[in-house]
């Protein structure tokens, strides 16, 4: 094995050649067309910077750019760093994904500029650069294309009172519309303001289905670049009426209107109510109703995508904790004030991270303040699934997988037609009905933290503070691998014990042929650092990235979430001096895991399984468990971790993956410090992990970090506890129900309309077996209670009246004198 690894090790340890002429005479000493290669004489791989093995011209050919991200709508000007061009240049061409080309330029300072193109996808987009009018493209870099909603508002033009734009013509209001922008973002005196329309044409779910942005017409030409523009819109001509979704673009007037891929500012995509025709303005309700009925007819002809969507989590707590499969919907976020425009009554919504496999559809789940899921069957505020996932899905570019835009065409504009511009929302809700949660199964959870302590998926726990690199998890089901590095900790409060304790400092993950993401403590700083395929990432501009086989989200610089295509999730956060790691696995991983986080099968008795298959008992001693930990050391050939410094190369790549000379610290070896014992008891209470770390490190702060990490684990376990749902219960026809909660213990009441009587139970309760105590009743035609009471009391009144008349007649008869002659 060592012989096989020797060439790679020698490469990593190679020193950079001395300064020489540029470009290098030997191609192997240049990074031209070699970015990412390690090479024999010098390296063009990202790790070469820390190792000092880079080719001398690496920065000239392996490009860094600023800014590095922008909207997938394109038009963003970026500058190539570290490359100054003083020679005459024919034409600068920037080529993205080997297919889309834009014109760049060299400015007066010799800096090379490119313009990002209009794309139909998000994620990291490779690009190459030609300085000779396209004859050669020896330089390369990466551009990050971002979902339009995730771009900073300062990078877009703003529709002032956007609601007014999207309702224009539906009321008698005909005020001017206003647009604003940052004038300094476009270095020009005069601008052209254009309308572009988006459409998807061809037979749905066929190879002919195409996505297309089209330039429609200018709103203004040669307008001053003042940062604002107002106008009163006129109905567009008939040949533009088919576009109902679009965006505005502002460009320099030196370009002809509609010219593609030039420096530009885009507005948000929106409903083009303001540009629709006279027929819309004359009777918007009738017009929108016609559109809604046409959409309904089309939807009924398209494949049913609802069956392949995952069920929603039953509670808000589950939805927020199941971070491998669901993520915050930015349109309704409890962390940002719960502004839920389309879901009033909700405080938080989540979306399924992954689109459905066949149709690229997306799930949405919304919740009230008390954690109850909102359903469209009960309220128009309910969560609605989407034919087009809002975030799109690989391979993107074609409907219905175009990020944001497919969703607008198939789910949003139809909502305007049916619910906002016409009173036909029941049609929309019927075809976008909320998913319940009866088949939802929470993910299983395992964690590692502290000095280090491990809690397996089945709840077993142990401490293993070996020094090396270890397999936290392997699963043949999806070829999922999670590995971690444990390094010696240093605690000033316990210098005599520092050589026997460790902490997790790096975690790496890959699934199948996905990208490799590593999260680690930044060397010498202790904050979070994220690497993609061994290259350090920056999050100065974006906190979310669409990657190959996964999504990556970084929050506040101290935590990272990796969401895999299988639904598995990895959460890594900085807790004091160590990394805290949590892995979430869907139920399908049952009986498909091995490693330090155990065998997921609902039984902790076999969680300490060695590679050989031998199982250590749950009562294994700490020294036996140390052997278990050592057995799961990473193999060099399968390591996912990065070695980009001499220290890492010497200690972990070239050194043993498990350092058998490192003597771990066992619980029985620890003697609590008399001075800290009381403080530790007060801090840790019944938390044995915290107590261990305080005693081992003589540091209350280290112990407190462990306590917090364990509390977070327990809180998430509690949030993900299974909940029984009995499913939605329909109101009876010609009646109504009270209650919109369907979890165990919930009660629903039924009533009938006047003229109908209840047949069945008036009350039904959700029971622990997942069934309702009584089925939904029926409301049968007949006399209602009110009518029956009226008849009864009316009949009694007639009887009383008849009796009174009879008594009066009898009395009168007795008082009458007989009619006879007098003498």
C-alpha positions in Angstrom: 0.0 0.0 0.0 2.8 2.4 0.9 4.5 1.8 -2.4 1.3 2.6 -4.3 0.9 5.9 -2.3 4.6 7.0 -2.6 4.3 8.9 -5.9 1.4 11.0 -4.6 3.1 11.6 -1.3 6.3 12.7 -3.1 4.2 15.0 -5.2 2.6 16.6 -2.2 6.0 17.0 -0.6 7.7 18.4 -3.7 9.0 22.0 -3.4 8.2 24.7 -5.9 10.8 25.4 -8.6 12.7 28.6 -8.5 11.6 31.7 -10.4 11.8 31.4 -14.1 10.6 33.1 -17.3 6.9 33.2 -18.0 5.4 31.2 -19.5 7.4 28.2 -18.4 9.5 26.5 -21.1 8.4 23.1 -19.8 4.7 22.6 -20.0 4.9 20.6 -16.8 6.1 23.7 -15.0 3.1 25.8 -16.2 -0.5 25.7 -15.2 -1.7 26.5 -18.7 -4.6 24.0 -19.4 -3.6 22.2 -16.2 -5.7 23.8 -13.4 -6.5 21.1 -10.8 -3.6 18.8 -11.8 -1.0 17.9 -9.2 1.7 17.3 -11.9 5.2 15.8 -11.5 7.4 18.9 -11.2 4.9 21.4 -9.8 1.3 21.5 -8.8 -1.8 23.4 -10.1 -4.0 21.8 -7.4 -5.5 24.1 -4.7 -3.6 22.3 -2.0 -0.3 23.5 -3.5 -0.6 26.9 -1.8 -0.2 25.5 1.7 2.4 23.0 0.6 4.5 25.4 -1.4 4.4 23.2 -4.5 2.6 25.5 -6.9 3.8 26.2 -10.4 5.1 29.8 -10.6 2.3 30.9 -13.0 -0.6 29.2 -11.2 -2.4 32.5 -10.4 -2.1 33.6 -14.1 -3.9 30.5 -15.3 -6.0 29.2 -12.4 -8.1 32.3 -12.0 -9.5 33.9 -9.0 -12.3 36.4 -9.7 -14.1 39.2 -7.8 -17.0 39.1 -7.4 -17.3 35.4 -7.7 -21.1 35.1 -7.8 -24.2 36.7 -9.3 -27.7 36.0 -10.5 -28.2 33.3 -13.1 -29.9 36.1 -15.1 -26.4 37.2 -16.0 -25.1 40.7 -16.7 -22.6 40.8 -13.8 -19.2 42.3 -14.5 -16.4 40.5 -12.7 -12.6 41.1 -12.6 -9.9 38.5 -12.9 -7.6 38.9 -9.9 -3.7 38.7 -10.1 -3.8 39.0 -13.9 -2.6 42.3 -15.4 -2.6 42.5 -19.2 -0.4 45.2 -20.8 0.0 43.8 -24.3 -2.5 44.7 -27.1 -5.4 42.3 -27.2 -7.7 41.5 -30.1 -10.7 40.4 -28.2 -11.3 39.0 -24.7 -13.8 36.0 -24.8 -15.1 34.4 -21.7 -16.6 30.9 -22.3 -18.9 29.3 -19.7 -19.5 25.5 -19.6 -17.8 25.2 -23.0 -20.9 26.5 -24.7 -21.9 30.1 -23.8 -19.6 32.9 -24.7 -19.5 36.6 -23.6 -17.2 39.4 -24.6 -14.8 40.7 -21.9 -12.5 43.6 -22.0 -9.2 45.0 -20.5 -9.7 48.3 -18.6 -7.3 51.2 -18.4 -5.4 49.6 -15.5 -4.8 46.4 -17.4 -7.4 44.4 -15.5 -9.3 41.7 -17.3 -13.1 41.8 -17.1 -15.8 39.2 -18.0 -19.6 39.5 -18.0 -21.6 36.6 -16.7 -24.1 35.2 -19.2 -27.9 34.5 -18.9 -28.1 30.9 -17.7 -30.9 28.6 -16.9 -29.2 26.9 -14.0 -27.6 27.6 -10.6 -24.4 26.3 -9.1 -20.7 26.5 -9.8 -20.2 27.1 -13.5 -16.7 26.5 -15.0 -15.4 29.1 -17.4 -12.3 29.5 -19.5 -10.7 32.7 -20.8 -9.3 33.6 -24.2 -7.1 36.6 -24.7 -6.6 35.9 -28.5 -10.1 36.2 -29.9 -11.0 32.6 -29.1 -8.1 30.8 -30.7 -7.1 29.3 -27.3 -8.6 29.1 -23.8 -5.7 28.2 -21.5 -7.0 29.9 -18.4 -9.9 28.7 -16.3 -11.9 29.5 -13.2 -15.4 29.1 -11.6 -18.4 31.3 -11.6 -21.2 30.8 -9.0 -24.6 31.3 -10.6 -27.2 32.1 -7.9 -31.0 31.8 -7.7 -32.4 35.3 -8.4 -34.1 35.4 -5.0 -30.8 34.8 -3.2 -29.0 37.7 -4.8 -28.5 40.9 -2.7 -31.2 43.5 -3.4 -28.3 46.0 -4.1 -27.5 44.0 -7.2 -30.9 44.3 -8.7 -33.2 47.1 -9.8 -36.2 47.5 -7.5 -39.9 47.6 -8.4 -41.2 50.2 -6.1 -44.3 48.8 -4.4 -44.0 45.5 -6.3 -47.6 44.5 -5.4 -48.9 47.5 -7.3 -46.9 46.3 -10.4 -48.5 42.8 -10.2 -52.1 44.0 -9.6 -52.0 46.8 -12.1 -55.2 46.8 -14.1 -57.2 44.8 -11.6 -58.4 48.0 -9.9 -59.3 51.4 -11.1 -55.9 52.7 -10.1 -53.8 53.8 -13.0 -50.9 55.5 -11.2 -47.4 55.6 -12.5 -45.1 52.7 -11.8 -41.6 53.4 -10.5 -38.3 51.6 -10.8 -35.1 52.3 -8.8 -31.5 51.1 -9.1 -28.0 51.8 -7.9 -26.7 54.1 -10.7 -23.1 53.5 -9.8 -23.5 49.8 -10.6 -23.7 50.7 -14.3 -20.8 52.9 -15.5 -22.7 54.8 -18.1 -24.6 58.2 -18.5 -27.5 56.9 -20.5 -29.5 53.6 -20.0 -32.1 51.6 -21.9 -34.8 50.0 -19.8 -36.2 46.8 -21.4 -38.9 44.2 -20.8 -38.0 40.6 -21.2 -40.5 37.7 -21.1 -40.1 34.1 -20.0 -41.9 31.1 -21.5 -41.6 27.4 -21.7 -42.7 25.9 -25.0 -43.1 22.4 -26.5 -44.8 19.2 -25.3 -44.5 19.0 -21.5 -42.1 16.3 -20.2 -40.6 15.6 -23.6 -37.3 16.5 -25.3 -39.1 19.4 -27.0 -39.9 21.2 -23.8 -37.8 24.3 -23.9 -37.1 27.3 -21.6 -36.6 30.7 -23.2 -36.1 34.3 -22.2 -37.0 36.7 -25.0 -36.4 40.4 -25.3 -39.9 42.1 -25.9 -39.6 45.8 -26.1 -38.0 48.9 -24.5 -39.7 51.0 -21.9 -37.2 53.8 -22.3 -34.1 54.5 -24.4 -31.3 57.0 -23.8 -32.8 57.7 -20.3 -30.5 59.4 -17.8 -28.7 56.9 -15.4 -30.2 58.7 -12.4 -31.2 55.6 -10.4 -34.9 56.0 -10.9 -37.6 55.9 -13.6 -41.4 56.3 -13.6 -43.9 55.7 -16.3 -47.6 55.0 -16.9 -47.8 51.7 -18.7 -49.9 51.2 -21.8 -51.2 47.8 -22.9 -48.7 45.9 -24.9 -49.4 45.0 -28.5 -51.2 41.8 -29.2 -48.0 39.9 -30.3 -46.6 40.3 -26.8 -49.7 39.3 -24.9 -48.7 35.6 -24.4 -45.9 36.6 -22.0 -47.3 36.9 -18.4 -44.1 36.4 -16.5 -41.0 38.5 -17.0 -38.4 41.0 -15.7 -37.0 44.3 -16.5 -33.4 44.8 -17.6 -31.3 48.0 -17.5 -28.3 48.3 -19.8 -26.1 51.0 -21.1 -27.5 52.7 -24.1 -24.3 52.2 -26.0 -25.6 48.6 -26.6 -28.5 48.0 -29.0 -31.8 47.0 -27.2 -32.0 43.3 -26.6 -28.3 42.6 -26.9 -27.5 39.5 -24.8 -25.0 39.0 -22.1 -23.9 42.6 -21.5 -23.4 44.4 -18.2 -26.9 44.8 -16.8 -29.2 45.1 -13.8 -32.3 42.9 -13.6 -35.4 43.3 -11.6 -37.2 40.5 -9.9 -39.2 38.2 -12.1 -42.9 39.1 -11.6 -46.4 38.8 -13.0 -46.8 41.2 -15.9 -50.2 42.6 -15.1 -49.1 46.1 -16.0 -48.4 45.1 -19.6 -51.5 43.0 -20.4 -54.0 44.1 -22.9 -57.2 46.1 -22.9 -59.3 42.9 -22.4 -57.6 42.3 -19.1 -58.1 45.9 -18.0 -61.7 46.0 -19.1 -62.7 42.9 -17.1 -59.7 41.5 -15.1 -61.9 39.0 -13.2 -63.4 37.5 -16.4 -60.0 37.4 -18.0 -58.3 35.8 -15.1 -61.1 33.3 -14.7 -60.6 32.2 -18.3 -56.9 31.7 -17.7 -57.6 29.8 -14.5 -60.0 27.4 -16.3 -57.4 26.9 -19.1 -54.7 26.1 -16.5 -57.1 23.7 -14.7 -57.7 21.9 -18.0 -54.0 21.7 -18.7 -53.1 20.4 -15.2 -55.6 17.6 -15.5 -53.9 16.5 -18.7 -50.4 16.5 -17.2 -49.0 13.7 -15.1 -49.9 13.6 -11.4 -46.7 14.6 -9.6 -48.2 14.6 -6.1 -47.6 10.8 -5.6 -43.9 11.1 -5.7 -43.5 13.9 -3.2 -42.5 13.2 0.4 -45.0 13.8 3.1 -44.6 16.9 5.2 -43.3 16.7 8.8 -46.2 16.7 11.2 -45.0 19.5 13.4 -43.0 22.7 13.1 -40.4 21.2 15.4 -39.9 18.3 13.1 -39.8 20.5 10.0 -37.0 22.6 11.4 -35.0 19.7 12.8 -35.1 17.5 9.6 -32.4 19.5 8.0 -31.3 16.8 5.6 -34.6 16.8 3.7 -36.3 20.2 4.4 -35.0 23.7 4.4 -36.4 27.1 5.2 -38.7 28.6 2.6 -37.3 32.2 2.3 -40.8 33.5 1.6 -42.0 32.5 5.1 -39.1 32.4 7.7 -39.7 32.5 11.4 -36.1 33.7 11.8 -36.9 36.8 9.8 -40.2 38.0 11.1 -42.5 35.4 9.5 -43.6 37.6 6.6 -45.7 35.0 4.9 -47.4 36.9 2.1 -49.0 33.9 0.4 -49.6 31.9 3.6 -51.3 34.3 6.1 -51.6 32.6 9.4 -48.4 30.7 9.0 -45.2 31.6 10.9 -42.8 29.3 9.0 -42.7 27.2 5.8 -40.1 24.7 4.6 -39.5 23.2 1.2 -38.2 19.8 0.4 -34.5 20.2 -0.5 -34.5 17.7 -3.3 -36.9 17.8 -6.2 -38.9 14.7 -7.0 -37.0 12.2 -9.2 -39.2 11.9 -12.2 -41.1 15.2 -12.5 -38.8 17.7 -10.7 -41.6 18.7 -8.4 -41.2 20.3 -5.0 -42.9 19.9 -1.6 -43.9 22.9 0.6 -45.0 22.6 4.3 -46.3 25.6 6.3 -47.0 25.8 10.1 -48.9 28.0 12.6 -47.4 29.4 15.7 -48.5 26.4 17.8 -46.7 24.1 15.3 -49.7 22.8 13.5 -49.4 22.1 9.7 -51.7 24.3 7.6 -53.6 22.3 4.9 -55.2 23.7 1.8 -58.2 21.5 2.4 -58.9 23.7 5.5 -57.6 27.1 4.4 -56.2 29.0 1.4 -53.2 29.7 3.6 -52.2 26.1 3.5 -49.0 24.8 2.0 -49.0 24.0 -1.7 -46.8 21.5 -3.5 -45.2 22.7 -6.7 -45.0 21.2 -10.2 -41.7 23.1 -10.6 -39.5 23.1 -7.5 -38.7 26.7 -6.7 -35.0 26.0 -6.4 -34.9 23.9 -9.6 -33.1 20.6 -9.9 -30.3 19.0 -11.8 -29.7 18.9 -14.7 -31.5 22.3 -14.7 -31.8 24.2 -18.0 -35.0 22.4 -19.2 -38.5 22.7 -17.9 -39.7 22.1 -15.2 -36.3 22.2 -13.6 -35.3 25.8 -14.3 -34.7 27.4 -10.9 -37.4 29.8 -9.9 -38.8 30.3 -13.4 -40.5 27.0 -14.0 -42.1 27.4 -10.6 -43.4 30.8 -11.6 -45.0 29.5 -14.8 -46.7 26.4 -13.3 -47.4 27.3 -9.7 -47.2 31.1 -9.1 -48.9 32.8 -12.1 -51.7 30.3 -11.9 -52.1 31.3 -8.3 -52.5 34.9 -9.5 -55.1 33.8 -12.1 -57.2 31.7 -9.7 -56.7 33.3 -6.3 -55.5 36.9 -6.6 -57.1 38.2 -9.8 -60.3 36.0 -9.8 -62.4 34.2 -7.1 -61.5 30.7 -8.2 -59.1 29.7 -5.6 -60.9 26.4 -4.9 -59.8 25.2 -8.3 -56.2 26.0 -7.5 -56.3 24.4 -4.1 -57.9 21.2 -5.5 -54.9 20.7 -7.8 -52.3 21.9 -5.3 -53.6 20.2 -2.3 -51.4 20.0 0.8 -49.7 16.8 1.7 -50.5 15.4 5.1 -48.0 13.7 7.3 -49.3 10.2 7.9 -46.4 8.5 6.0 -43.8 10.9 7.3 -41.0 9.2 9.2 -38.5 11.4 11.1 -34.8 10.8 10.3 -32.5 9.0 12.7 -29.8 11.0 14.5 -26.3 10.4 15.7 -23.7 12.9 17.1 -20.1 13.4 18.1 -18.7 16.2 20.2 -16.4 17.1 23.0 -13.3 15.0 23.9 -14.8 13.2 21.7 -18.0 11.6 22.8 -20.2 9.6 20.4 -24.0 8.9 20.4 -25.0 6.3 17.9 -28.2 6.2 15.8 -29.6 3.7 18.1 -28.7 5.6 21.3 -25.6 3.9 22.5 -22.9 6.2 23.7 -19.2 6.0 24.4 -16.0 8.1 24.6 -13.1 7.5 22.3 -10.3 10.1 22.2 -7.9 8.5 19.8 -5.6 10.5 17.6 -6.1 10.0 13.9 -8.7 9.9 11.1 -11.7 7.7 11.5 -14.8 6.5 9.7 -17.9 8.0 11.4 -20.3 6.4 8.9 -20.2 4.2 5.8 -23.3 3.0 3.9 -23.3 0.8 0.9 -26.9 1.8 0.1 -25.8 5.1 -1.5 -22.0 4.8 -1.1 -22.2 7.4 1.7 -19.0 8.1 3.6 -18.4 10.4 6.5 -14.9 10.7 8.0 -13.4 12.8 10.8 -10.0 13.9 12.0 -9.2 13.9 15.8 -6.3 16.0 16.9 -4.8 16.4 20.3 -6.4 19.2 22.3 -4.5 21.7 24.2 -6.0 23.1 27.4 -4.0 25.7 29.3 -5.8 24.7 32.5 -4.5 21.1 32.3 -1.1 21.0 30.7 -0.3 17.7 32.2 -3.3 16.0 30.5 -3.2 17.7 27.1 -1.3 14.8 25.5 -4.1 12.3 26.3 -7.2 14.1 25.0 -8.4 14.9 21.5 -11.1 16.9 19.7 -12.7 16.7 16.3 -11.1 19.3 14.0 -12.3 18.2 10.5 -15.2 16.3 9.0 -15.6 15.3 5.3 -18.5 13.8 3.4 -19.2 12.3 0.0 -22.1 10.2 -1.5 -21.5 8.3 -4.6 -19.8 10.5 -7.2 -20.9 13.7 -5.5 -18.5 16.5 -4.7 -16.5 16.1 -1.5 -17.2 18.7 1.2 -14.9 19.1 4.2 -15.7 21.3 7.2 -12.8 22.0 9.6 -11.5 24.4 12.2 -9.4 26.9 10.3 -5.7 26.4 11.1 -4.5 28.8 13.7 -7.9 30.6 14.1 -10.5 28.2 15.3 -13.4 29.4 13.2 -15.2 27.4 10.6 -13.6 26.7 7.2 -15.3 24.8 4.4 -13.5 23.1 1.5 -15.0 21.8 -1.7 -12.9 19.1 -3.4 -10.0 20.3 -1.3 -10.3 23.9 -2.2 -11.1 26.5 0.5 -14.4 28.3 -0.1 -15.3 31.8 0.7 -18.8 32.8 1.8 -18.4 36.6 1.7 -21.1 36.8 -1.0 -23.3 33.7 -0.7 -24.2 31.4 2.1 -25.9 28.8 -0.1 -24.3 26.7 -2.9 -25.8 24.2 -5.3 -23.2 21.5 -5.7 -22.9 18.1 -7.4 -25.1 15.7 -5.5 -25.7 18.0 -2.6 -26.6 21.5 -1.3 -24.4 23.4 1.1 -25.6 26.1 3.5 -23.4 28.1 5.9 -24.9 30.2 8.8 -23.2 33.0 10.7 -19.8 31.5 10.0 -20.0 28.9 12.8 -22.2 26.2 11.3 -22.6 24.3 8.0 -25.3 22.1 6.7 -24.8 19.6 3.9 -27.9 18.1 2.3 -27.4 15.1 0.1 -29.5 13.8 -2.7 -30.4 10.7 -0.6 -32.0 12.9 2.1 -29.1 12.3 4.4 -27.8 15.4 6.2 -24.7 16.5 8.0 -24.6 19.4 10.5 -21.2 20.7 11.7 -20.8 23.6 14.1 -18.1 25.1 16.2 -18.6 24.6 19.9 -15.8 26.2 21.8 -12.5 24.5 20.9 -14.0 21.5 18.9 -16.4 20.6 16.1 -19.8 19.3 17.0 -21.1 16.8 14.3 -24.6 15.5 13.7 -25.6 13.1 11.0 -29.3 12.6 10.0 -30.4 9.6 8.0 -33.8 8.8 6.5 -35.4 5.5 7.5 -34.3 3.8 4.3 -30.8 3.5 5.8 -32.0 1.0 8.3 -29.6 -2.0 8.4 -27.2 -0.2 5.9 -24.7 1.6 8.2 -21.4 0.9 9.9 -18.6 2.9 11.6 -18.3 4.7 14.8 -21.9 6.0 14.7 -23.1 2.4 14.9 -25.4 0.0 13.1 -28.7 1.7 12.5 -31.4 -1.0 13.2 -33.2 0.2 16.4 -31.0 -2.0 18.6 -28.0 -0.6 20.4 -26.7 -4.0 21.2 -24.7 -4.3 18.0 -23.5 -0.7 17.6 -19.9 -1.6 18.5 -19.3 -3.8 15.4 -15.8 -4.1 14.1 -14.9 -4.2 10.4 -14.5 -8.0 10.7 -18.2 -8.2 11.8 -17.3 -9.0 15.4 -19.6 -7.3 17.9 -18.5 -5.9 21.2 -21.2 -6.0 23.9 -22.8 -2.8 25.2 -21.0 -3.5 28.4 -17.6 -3.3 26.7 -14.9 -1.5 28.8 -13.5 1.8 27.8 -10.3 0.1 26.7 -12.2 -2.3 24.5 -14.1 0.6 23.0 -10.7 2.2 22.2 -9.9 -0.9 20.1 -13.3 -0.5 18.4 -12.5 3.1 17.6 -9.0 2.3 16.3 -10.5 -0.5 14.1 -12.4 2.2 12.2 -9.4 4.2 11.2 -9.6 5.6 7.6 -7.6 3.9 4.9 -5.3 6.2 2.9 -6.7 5.0 -0.4 -10.3 6.0 0.6 -9.5 9.2 2.6 -11.8 12.2 1.9 -9.8 14.6 4.0 -7.5 17.3 2.8 -3.7 17.5 3.4 -2.7 21.0 2.5 0.0 21.7 5.0 3.3 20.1 6.0 1.8 19.3 9.4 -1.2 17.4 7.9 0.9 15.6 5.4 3.5 14.4 7.9 1.0 13.6 10.7 -1.9 12.1 8.8 -1.1 11.3 5.2 2.3 9.9 5.6 1.8 9.1 9.3 -0.5 6.4 10.7 -4.3 6.9 10.3 -4.6 5.8 13.9 -1.7 6.7 16.2 -1.2 3.6 18.3 1.5 5.4 20.3 -1.0 8.0 21.4 -2.4 7.0 24.8 -6.0 8.0 25.1 -7.6 9.2 28.3 -10.0 6.7 29.9 -12.7 7.6 32.5 -11.1 5.5 35.1 -7.9 7.4 34.8 -9.5 10.8 35.7 -9.3 12.2 39.1 -11.5 15.3 39.5 -9.8 18.4 40.7 -11.0 19.1 44.3 -11.3 22.8 43.6 -13.5 22.3 40.6 -15.7 19.4 41.7 -18.4 21.5 43.1 -18.4 24.0 40.2 -18.5 21.1 37.8 -21.4 19.4 39.5 -23.3 22.7 39.4 -22.5 23.2 35.7 -22.9 19.7 34.4 -25.6 18.4 36.8 -26.3 14.8 35.4 -24.4 15.3 32.1 -21.6 12.7 32.3 -20.0 14.0 29.1 -19.7 17.4 30.6 -18.3 16.0 33.9 -15.8 13.9 32.0 -14.5 16.9 30.0 -14.3 19.2 33.0 -12.3 16.6 34.9 -10.1 15.8 31.8 -9.3 19.3 30.8 -9.6 21.1 34.1 -11.6 23.6 32.0 -15.2 24.7 32.9 -15.4 26.4 29.5 -14.6 23.2 27.6 -17.1 21.3 29.7 -19.7 23.9 29.1 -19.2 23.6 25.3 -19.7 19.9 25.7 -22.8 20.5 27.8 -24.3 22.8 25.1 -23.5 20.3 22.3 -25.2 17.5 24.2 -28.2 19.7 25.0 -28.6 20.5 21.3 -28.4 16.8 20.5 -31.2 16.0 23.0 -33.3 18.9 21.8 -33.1 17.6 18.2 -33.9 14.1 19.3 -36.9 15.4 21.1 -38.0 17.5 18.1 -37.8 14.4 15.8 -39.8 12.1 18.0 -42.4 10.3 15.8 -45.9 11.7 16.0 -49.1 9.8 15.2 -51.4 11.4 12.6 -54.9 10.2 11.8 -54.9 12.3 8.6 -57.3 14.9 7.3 -60.9 14.5 8.2 -63.4 16.0 5.7 -66.4 18.0 6.7 -69.7 16.3 5.8 -71.4 17.5 2.6 -74.0 20.1 3.6 -72.3 20.6 6.9 -69.1 21.9 8.5 -66.5 20.9 11.0 -64.6 22.6 13.8 -60.9 21.8 14.3 -57.9 21.6 11.9 -55.6 19.5 14.0 -55.2 15.8 13.1 -52.5 14.5 15.4 -53.1 12.0 18.3 -55.4 13.5 20.9 -57.0 16.1 18.6 -60.7 16.4 18.5 -62.9 17.4 15.5 -66.6 18.5 15.8 -69.3 18.3 13.1 -72.4 20.2 12.4 -75.1 20.2 9.7 -76.6 23.1 7.8 -80.2 24.0 8.3 -82.5 21.5 6.7 -80.1 18.6 7.3 -79.7 16.2 10.2 -76.5 14.6 11.4 -76.2 10.9 10.8 -73.2 9.6 12.8 -71.0 10.9 15.6 -70.8 14.6 16.3 -67.3 14.3 17.7 -64.3 12.3 16.6 -60.9 12.0 18.3 -57.5 11.0 16.8 -56.4 7.8 18.6 -52.9 6.4 19.3 -53.4 3.7 16.6 -53.7 6.4 13.9 -57.4 6.0 13.4 -60.3 8.4 14.2 -62.6 7.2 17.0 -65.5 7.7 14.6 -65.7 8.2 10.8 -66.9 11.5 9.5 -70.7 11.7 9.7 -73.1 12.5 7.0 -75.7 15.3 6.8 -78.9 13.8 5.4 -81.8 15.8 3.9 -84.6 16.1 6.5 -85.8 18.3 9.3 -83.2 19.9 11.3 -83.5 20.2 15.1 -84.7 23.7 14.7 -87.5 22.7 12.3 -88.5 19.8 14.5 -88.6 21.9 17.6 -90.7 24.5 15.7 -93.1 21.8 14.6 -93.4 20.3 18.1 -93.9 23.7 19.8 -96.2 24.8 17.0 -98.3 21.6 17.4 -98.5 22.1 21.1 -99.5 25.7 20.5 -102.4 24.5 18.2 -103.5 21.9 20.8 -103.5 24.6 23.5 -105.4 26.9 21.3 -108.0 24.3 20.4 -108.4 23.4 24.1 -109.0 27.1 25.0 -111.6 27.4 22.2 -113.3 24.3 23.4 -113.5 25.6 27.0 -114.8 29.0 25.8 -117.5 27.4 23.8 -118.5 25.1 26.7 -118.7 28.1 29.0 -120.7 30.1 26.6 -123.1 27.2 26.1 -123.8 26.9 29.9 -124.5 30.6 30.2 -127.1 30.7 27.4 -131.0 30.9 28.4 -133.4 28.3 26.8 -135.7 29.8 24.0 -139.3 29.3 25.3 -142.8 31.2 25.1 -144.1 33.3 28.2 -147.5 33.0 29.8 
